[in-house]
Amino acid sequence: LTEANRPVASAAFDHFFHRGLNKPEHGWLICGACHAELTYGGYLIRFLRMPEFRAFQGAVFEHRRQERARTGDTPE
């Protein structure tokens, strides 16, 4: 991301499991080269990236938790 929290020009959104799953926790913002590797590299490449994707998901959920705590919102 840029300092203005916008994706850099070379960034790509990847739907990790399937393009039909499009909530924030189902995809991630990655560089174009990694996106090409995941798109054309087959399932083994994607499975090898699972730890990185799970770390991203953890960050998404932690961000949501902090936002709820900040605003006093409760999860549904």
Secondary structure by P-SEA (a helix, b strand, c coil): ccccccccccbbbbccccccccccccbbbbcaaaaaaaacccaaaaaaaaaaaaaaaaaaaaaaaaaaaaaccccc
